[in-house]
Amino acid sequence: MYYEIEGQLSIEPVIFDDDELIARGHHYPYTEIESLEITSAQLFSPYGILTLRTQGKDIPIPFARSRKAKLELALRDFKKLREGGGQVAADTPQGGRRSDQPAPMDPYEELKKLKELLDLDIVTKEEFEAKKKQLLDL
């Protein structure tokens, strides 16, 4: 699992790596995270708050509200990872695929899903175009 929730202005990126969350210059191993949830994302605010609970403390992590949908995908996969105790077998939203995963059966269905992610600003136009070329063998 790998997600990078891009920062914006003074808000730093939040990175979900294979075994740790990286935010605000700190590394939080998944094994030490008690809970992780979006606690504030006001409609007209430029940022939201992701609250990380570790060692009995709540740590607020600001994120760009425009990246909320991507953060929700990362949280969903984080929860699946915690429940299953192993790696999440889903493609990353950045369009990259793990080498141990089989290619998608229908590239056109995959492209439709990717277009939805583009429309939600979860992937960039460049990421969309790169994956489109890969899927269509261009």
N, CA, C and O of each residue as an XYZ file, in Angstrom:
552
protein
N       0.851     -1.176      0.000
C       0.000      0.000      0.000
C       0.892      1.234      0.000
O       1.816      1.335      0.808
N       0.623      2.158     -0.892
C       1.343      3.423     -0.890
C       0.402      4.515     -1.373
O      -0.156      4.436     -2.467
N       0.237      5.528     -0.543
C      -0.542      6.711     -0.900
C       0.246      7.930     -0.471
O       0.803      7.964      0.627
N       0.293      8.915     -1.322
C       0.857     10.203     -0.928
C      -0.243     11.245     -1.076
O      -0.713     11.525     -2.179
N      -0.640     11.806      0.050
C      -1.649     12.859      0.063
C      -0.861     14.163     -0.032
O      -0.248     14.603      0.941
N      -0.886     14.768     -1.206
C      -0.078     15.943     -1.454
C      -0.436     17.084     -0.505
O      -1.591     17.251     -0.113
N       0.573     17.857     -0.150
C       0.363     19.027      0.676
C      -0.087     20.207     -0.171
O      -0.210     20.111     -1.392
N      -0.326     21.301      0.497
C      -0.760     22.499     -0.202
C      -0.396     23.693      0.671
O      -0.705     23.713      1.863
N       0.256     24.681      0.084
C       0.731     25.846      0.823
C       1.577     25.398      2.009
O       2.615     24.771      1.799
N       1.184     25.689      3.233
C       2.004     25.321      4.396
C       1.672     23.935      4.941
O       2.256     23.511      5.938
N       0.753     23.229      4.309
C       0.365     21.894      4.765
C       1.289     20.861      4.125
O       1.399     20.782      2.901
N       1.946     20.079      4.964
C       2.886     19.079      4.478
C       2.151     17.846      3.953
O       1.010     17.597      4.344
N       2.792     17.067      3.068
C       2.152     15.842      2.591
C       2.018     14.802      3.697
O       2.754     14.826      4.683
N       1.067     13.892      3.518
C       0.874     12.754      4.417
C       1.108     11.511      3.563
O       0.497     11.354      2.507
N       1.987     10.634      4.021
C       2.352      9.463      3.224
C       2.013      8.181      3.981
O       2.443      7.983      5.118
N       1.236      7.317      3.330
C       0.963      5.969      3.835
C       1.912      5.050      3.089
O       1.717      4.788      1.902
N       2.933      4.558      3.767
C       3.893      3.659      3.149
C       3.505      2.224      3.512
O       2.476      2.009      4.153
N       4.304      1.255      3.115
C       3.962     -0.143      3.356
C       3.756     -0.472      4.832
O       2.881     -1.268      5.170
N       4.551      0.131      5.710
C       4.449     -0.239      7.120
C       4.448      0.942      8.083
O       4.555      0.759      9.296
N       4.325      2.166      7.538
C       4.312      3.325      8.411
C       3.600      4.514      7.767
O       3.465      4.607      6.547
N       3.157      5.408      8.630
C       2.558      6.672      8.200
C       3.614      7.745      8.433
O       4.217      7.816      9.504
N       3.829      8.574      7.423
C       4.812      9.641      7.536
C       4.055     10.963      7.448
O       3.403     11.246      6.443
N       4.144     11.772      8.509
C       3.436     13.047      8.546
C       4.171     14.024      9.443
O       4.665     13.668     10.512
N       4.230     15.240      8.991
C       4.835     16.325      9.777
C       6.245     15.981     10.248
O       6.646     16.339     11.355
N       6.988     15.285      9.396
C       8.368     14.951      9.722
C       8.546     13.784     10.671
O       9.667     13.512     11.099
N       7.475     13.088     11.012
C       7.556     11.944     11.924
C       7.138     10.660     11.199
O       6.343     10.685     10.260
N       7.687      9.565     11.654
C       7.338      8.253     11.124
C       6.568      7.506     12.212
O       7.055      7.347     13.331
N       5.360      7.049     11.871
C       4.512      6.334     12.822
C       4.292      4.913     12.297
O       3.514      4.724     11.363
N       4.963      3.910     12.878
C       4.740      2.522     12.432
C       3.271      2.139     12.627
O       2.661      2.490     13.637
N       2.715      1.424     11.664
C       1.311      1.014     11.753
C       1.036      0.226     13.031
O      -0.056      0.303     13.593
N       2.028     -0.525     13.483
C       1.822     -1.338     14.689
C       1.604     -0.491     15.931
O       1.065     -0.980     16.924
N       2.016      0.775     15.893
C       1.858      1.657     17.046
C       0.647      2.580     16.943
O       0.351      3.323     17.880
N      -0.051      2.536     15.816
C      -1.226      3.403     15.627
C      -2.448      2.723     16.221
O      -2.825      1.628     15.803
N      -3.065      3.378     17.199
C      -4.269      2.842     17.836
C      -5.514      3.153     17.017
O      -6.393      2.304     16.873
N      -5.590      4.362     16.483
C      -6.700      4.731     15.603
C      -6.262      5.857     14.687
O      -5.293      6.568     14.955
N      -6.999      5.998     13.606
C      -6.695      6.999     12.597
C      -8.004      7.378     11.940
O      -8.649      6.537     11.315
N      -8.410      8.647     12.073
C      -9.681      9.057     11.491
C      -9.700     10.542     11.171
O      -8.990     11.342     11.781
N     -10.531     10.889     10.196
C     -10.736     12.295      9.861
C     -11.689     12.852     10.912
O     -12.815     12.375     11.052
N     -11.238     13.855     11.645
C     -12.066     14.410     12.713
C     -12.626     15.777     12.361
O     -13.556     16.255     13.011
N     -12.066     16.411     11.331
C     -12.578     17.712     10.926
C     -12.230     17.954      9.470
O     -11.077     17.811      9.062
N     -13.229     18.319      8.696
C     -13.025     18.696      7.296
C     -14.184     19.609      6.911
O     -15.040     19.242      6.106
N     -14.197     20.789      7.490
C     -15.276     21.748      7.254
C     -15.374     22.082      5.771
O     -14.359     22.159      5.080
N     -16.572     22.275      5.294
C     -16.836     22.482      3.879
C     -16.048     23.639      3.283
O     -15.498     23.497      2.191
N     -15.975     24.768      3.956
C     -15.324     25.933      3.364
C     -13.915     26.179      3.896
O     -13.310     27.206      3.590
N     -13.398     25.262      4.676
C     -12.045     25.385      5.199
C     -11.070     24.800      4.178
O     -11.390     23.802      3.532
N      -9.889     25.399      4.019
C      -8.920     24.861      3.060
C      -8.210     23.606      3.565
O      -7.504     22.943      2.805
N      -8.393     23.281      4.834
C      -7.722     22.097      5.365
C      -8.665     21.300      6.269
O      -9.687     21.806      6.732
N      -8.300     20.069      6.499
C      -9.019     19.195      7.420
C      -8.026     18.652      8.431
O      -6.824     18.899      8.335
N      -8.538     17.917      9.394
C      -7.672     17.333     10.426
C      -7.850     15.818     10.434
O      -8.961     15.303     10.557
N      -6.735     15.130     10.302
C      -6.669     13.691     10.468
C      -6.114     13.480     11.872
O      -5.036     13.978     12.196
N      -6.843     12.749     12.701
C      -6.377     12.522     14.069
C      -5.797     11.119     14.191
O      -6.467     10.118     13.940
N      -4.523     11.083     14.587
C      -3.805      9.842     14.787
C      -3.688      9.625     16.295
O      -3.239     10.516     17.017
N      -4.081      8.466     16.763
C      -3.949      8.132     18.185
C      -2.859      7.078     18.321
O      -2.943      5.996     17.741
N      -1.833      7.417     19.098
C      -0.731      6.514     19.355
C      -0.233      6.742     20.780
O      -0.139      7.883     21.233
N       0.076      5.685     21.469
C       0.565      5.729     22.847
C      -0.358      6.571     23.733
O       0.103      7.295     24.615
N      -1.662      6.463     23.486
C      -2.649      7.167     24.296
C      -2.784      8.652     24.009
O      -3.518      9.348     24.710
N      -2.092      9.152     22.995
C      -2.151     10.574     22.656
C      -2.809     10.759     21.291
O      -2.622      9.957     20.376
N      -3.586     11.838     21.178
C      -4.158     12.224     19.888
C      -3.236     13.237     19.233
O      -2.871     14.245     19.838
N      -2.864     12.959     17.997
C      -1.979     13.847     17.257
C      -2.742     14.371     16.047
O      -3.092     13.597     15.155
N      -3.009     15.692     16.004
C      -3.716     16.255     14.851
C      -2.757     16.427     13.676
O      -1.658     16.962     13.826
N      -3.187     15.971     12.518
C      -2.379     16.100     11.306
C      -3.224     16.845     10.278
O      -4.232     16.315      9.810
N      -2.831     18.062      9.921
C      -3.609     18.797      8.924
C      -3.392     18.205      7.535
O      -2.315     17.697      7.223
N      -4.430     18.279      6.709
C      -4.317     17.847      5.322
C      -5.104     18.821      4.448
O      -6.040     19.468      4.917
N      -4.722     18.919      3.186
C      -5.429     19.783      2.245
C      -6.809     19.182      1.995
O      -6.915     18.044      1.537
N      -7.862     19.935      2.292
C      -9.218     19.419      2.158
C      -9.532     18.980      0.733
O     -10.376     18.110      0.519
N      -8.854     19.580     -0.237
C      -9.064     19.190     -1.634
C      -8.583     17.756     -1.893
O      -8.896     17.176     -2.933
N      -7.836     17.196     -0.967
C      -7.326     15.821     -1.102
C      -8.079     14.841     -0.212
O      -7.605     13.728      0.016
N      -9.241     15.237      0.293
C      -9.988     14.401      1.235
C     -10.368     13.044      0.636
O     -10.260     12.023      1.315
N     -10.809     13.020     -0.616
C     -11.222     11.750     -1.234
C     -10.050     10.771     -1.309
O     -10.224      9.576     -1.067
N      -8.879     11.261     -1.637
C      -7.700     10.399     -1.708
C      -7.323      9.898     -0.313
O      -6.925      8.745     -0.144
N      -7.453     10.772      0.676
C      -7.170     10.379      2.057
C      -8.152      9.302      2.521
O      -7.763      8.366      3.219
N      -9.409      9.433      2.138
C     -10.407      8.419      2.514
C     -10.071      7.066      1.912
O     -10.268      6.038      2.560
N      -9.563      7.048      0.676
C      -9.131      5.785      0.064
C      -7.966      5.179      0.848
O      -7.933      3.973      1.092
N      -7.021      6.018      1.237
C      -5.875      5.539      2.011
C      -6.326      4.977      3.357
O      -5.832      3.939      3.798
N      -7.270      5.666      4.010
C      -7.775      5.181      5.300
C      -8.504      3.855      5.146
O      -8.377      2.969      5.991
N      -9.264      3.719      4.071
C      -9.976      2.461      3.814
C      -8.976      1.309      3.674
O      -9.164      0.245      4.264
N      -7.922      1.524      2.898
C      -6.922      0.475      2.720
C      -6.121      0.236      3.996
O      -5.725     -0.894      4.281
N      -5.884      1.299      4.762
C      -5.202      1.140      6.050
C      -6.026      0.237      6.965
O      -5.480     -0.655      7.615
N      -7.335      0.465      7.015
C      -8.204     -0.351      7.870
C      -8.251     -1.798      7.388
O      -8.265     -2.722      8.201
N      -8.275     -1.998      6.072
C      -8.241     -3.365      5.532
C      -6.934     -4.048      5.908
O      -6.914     -5.228      6.259
N      -5.858     -3.301      5.831
C      -4.546     -3.837      6.186
C      -4.513     -4.250      7.647
O      -3.999     -5.317      7.983
N      -5.060     -3.406      8.517
C      -5.101     -3.704      9.952
C      -5.981     -4.908     10.250
O      -5.629     -5.744     11.083
N      -7.127     -5.003      9.576
C      -8.050     -6.115      9.820
C      -7.502     -7.423      9.287
O      -7.641     -8.471      9.918
N      -6.871     -7.355      8.109
C      -6.374     -8.567      7.476
C      -5.002     -8.979      7.949
O      -4.612    -10.137      7.792
N      -4.256     -8.044      8.530
C      -2.927     -8.358      9.031
C      -1.880     -8.544      7.952
O      -0.760     -8.960      8.250
N      -2.218     -8.247      6.700
C      -1.254     -8.401      5.617
C      -1.294     -7.216      4.697
O      -1.784     -6.146      5.060
N      -0.777     -7.406      3.502
C      -0.762     -6.312      2.539
C      -2.108     -6.194      1.851
O      -2.817     -7.181      1.655
N      -2.445     -4.962      1.488
C      -3.659     -4.701      0.729
C      -3.352     -5.008     -0.724
O      -2.322     -4.582     -1.247
N      -4.233     -5.741     -1.375
C      -3.968     -6.181     -2.744
C      -4.620     -5.297     -3.791
O      -4.847     -5.747     -4.915
N      -4.925     -4.062     -3.457
C      -5.549     -3.156     -4.427
C      -4.482     -2.333     -5.124
O      -3.410     -2.090     -4.570
N      -4.784     -1.901     -6.355
C      -3.884     -0.993     -7.052
C      -3.814      0.314     -6.289
O      -4.786      0.725     -5.655
N      -2.688      0.954     -6.349
C      -2.552      2.250     -5.712
C      -3.229      3.301     -6.568
O      -3.296      3.131     -7.785
N      -3.738      4.387     -5.985
C      -4.414      5.394     -6.771
C      -3.473      6.162     -7.690
O      -3.932      6.836     -8.612
N      -2.189      6.077     -7.461
C      -1.261      6.774     -8.322
C      -1.138      6.091     -9.679
O      -0.465      6.602    -10.573
N      -1.771      4.962     -9.833
C      -1.735      4.277    -11.112
C      -0.671      3.196    -11.172
O      -0.644      2.415    -12.124
N       0.209      3.133    -10.175
C       1.220      2.101    -10.170
C       0.628      0.795     -9.692
O      -0.332      0.792     -8.923
N       1.199     -0.333    -10.146
C       0.699     -1.623     -9.716
C       1.852     -2.380     -9.109
O       2.964     -2.339     -9.637
N       1.614     -3.064     -8.019
C       2.670     -3.857     -7.397
C       3.069     -4.976     -8.349
O       2.240     -5.484     -9.103
N       4.330     -5.353     -8.312
C       4.830     -6.365     -9.237
C       4.231     -7.740     -8.963
O       4.231     -8.597     -9.847
N       3.715     -7.968     -7.738
C       3.151     -9.267     -7.416
C       1.659     -9.368     -7.746
O       1.020    -10.368     -7.421
N       1.105     -8.340     -8.389
C      -0.315     -8.362     -8.732
C      -0.488     -8.655    -10.215
O       0.301     -8.184    -11.035
N      -1.515     -9.431    -10.570
C      -1.765     -9.691    -11.981
C      -2.308     -8.444    -12.675
O      -2.872     -7.558    -12.034
N      -2.130     -8.392    -13.981
C      -2.663     -7.271    -14.756
C      -4.191     -7.313    -14.721
O      -4.773     -8.395    -14.634
N      -4.851     -6.152    -14.787
C      -6.303     -6.139    -14.792
C      -6.851     -6.876    -16.016
O      -6.241     -6.859    -17.085
N      -7.991     -7.514    -15.851
C      -8.574     -8.295    -16.937
C      -9.060     -7.422    -18.090
O      -8.861     -7.769    -19.255
N      -9.691     -6.301    -17.779
C     -10.257     -5.448    -18.810
C      -9.679     -4.041    -18.684
O     -10.043     -3.308    -17.764
N      -8.782     -3.650    -19.597
C      -8.160     -2.332    -19.482
C      -9.163     -1.183    -19.621
O      -8.935     -0.100    -19.080
N     -10.249     -1.400    -20.326
C     -11.236     -0.327    -20.498
C     -12.008     -0.076    -19.206
O     -12.341      1.069    -18.901
N     -12.294     -1.128    -18.446
C     -12.931     -0.954    -17.138
C     -11.978     -0.238    -16.188
O     -12.380      0.637    -15.422
N     -10.719     -0.624    -16.253
C      -9.700      0.020    -15.422
C      -9.579      1.503    -15.783
O      -9.429      2.351    -14.904
N      -9.644      1.803    -17.066
C      -9.566      3.186    -17.526
C     -10.769      4.002    -17.052
O     -10.626      5.170    -16.692
N     -11.954      3.387    -17.051
C     -13.145      4.080    -16.553
C     -13.002      4.414    -15.072
O     -13.376      5.504    -14.639
N     -12.465      3.487    -14.302
C     -12.246      3.735    -12.869
C     -11.228      4.854    -12.671
O     -11.394      5.716    -11.808
N     -10.181      4.827    -13.475
C      -9.144      5.844    -13.378
C      -9.695      7.228    -13.734
O      -9.312      8.227    -13.126
N     -10.590      7.284    -14.716
C     -11.208      8.563    -15.100
C     -12.031      9.118    -13.934
O     -12.037     10.327    -13.700
N     -12.717      8.247    -13.210
C     -13.463      8.695    -12.034
C     -12.518      9.309    -11.002
O     -12.838     10.331    -10.395
N     -11.356      8.688    -10.804
C     -10.371      9.225     -9.869
C      -9.848     10.582    -10.338
O      -9.606     11.477     -9.528
N      -9.677     10.724    -11.650
C      -9.249     12.011    -12.204
C     -10.318     13.073    -11.957
O      -9.999     14.191    -11.552
N     -11.570     12.734    -12.195
C     -12.671     13.678    -11.990
C     -12.801     14.110    -10.536
O     -13.268     15.213    -10.251
N     -12.390     13.242     -9.615
C     -12.449     13.562     -8.183
C     -11.165     14.229     -7.687
O     -11.011     14.466     -6.489
N     -10.235     14.533     -8.615
C      -8.941     15.129     -8.275
C      -8.105     14.237     -7.365
O      -7.309     14.734     -6.569
N      -8.279     12.930     -7.478
C      -7.487     12.000     -6.686
C      -6.173     11.691     -7.394
O      -5.143     11.487     -6.751
N      -6.221     11.659     -8.716
C      -5.003     11.525     -9.510
C      -4.869     12.769    -10.384
O      -5.858     13.430    -10.701
N      -3.645     13.075    -10.763
C      -3.401     14.232    -11.621
C      -3.629     13.862    -13.083
O      -3.720     12.683    -13.425
N      -3.719     14.863    -13.931
C      -3.883     14.636    -15.368
C      -2.685     13.853    -15.917
O      -2.841     12.987    -16.778
N      -1.485     14.171    -15.406
C      -0.284     13.473    -15.865
C      -0.319     11.992    -15.473
O       0.036     11.123    -16.269
N      -0.752     11.717    -14.234
C      -0.857     10.324    -13.788
C      -1.893      9.574    -14.621
O      -1.691      8.418    -14.994
N      -2.998     10.248    -14.905
C      -4.057      9.637    -15.720
C      -3.522      9.294    -17.108
O      -3.715      8.178    -17.590
N      -2.849     10.252    -17.753
C      -2.341     10.031    -19.110
C      -1.291      8.920    -19.140
O      -1.273      8.108    -20.065
N      -0.425      8.881    -18.141
C       0.604      7.842    -18.094
C      -0.032      6.453    -17.963
O       0.355      5.520    -18.667
N      -1.001      6.324    -17.067
C      -1.658      5.031    -16.879
C      -2.485      4.651    -18.102
O      -2.561      3.478    -18.467
N      -3.101      5.645    -18.733
C      -3.894      5.393    -19.947
C      -2.999      4.809    -21.040
O      -3.375      3.847    -21.710
N      -1.813      5.398    -21.215
C      -0.869      4.888    -22.221
C      -0.470      3.457    -21.878
O      -0.381      2.602    -22.759
N      -0.230      3.202    -20.595
C       0.150      1.867    -20.169
C      -0.973      0.861    -20.423
O      -0.722     -0.233    -20.929
N      -2.207      1.224    -20.076
C      -3.337      0.312    -20.244
C      -3.642      0.022    -21.702
O      -4.023     -1.096    -22.047
N      -3.476      1.022    -22.560
C      -3.800      0.869    -23.981
C      -2.588      0.491    -24.831
O      -2.677      0.433    -26.058
N      -1.456      0.233    -24.173
C      -0.220     -0.145    -24.857
C       0.175      0.851    -25.932
O       0.531      0.463    -27.044
N       0.113      2.134    -25.602
C       0.488      3.185    -26.564
C       1.919      3.594    -26.412
O       2.393      4.465    -27.142
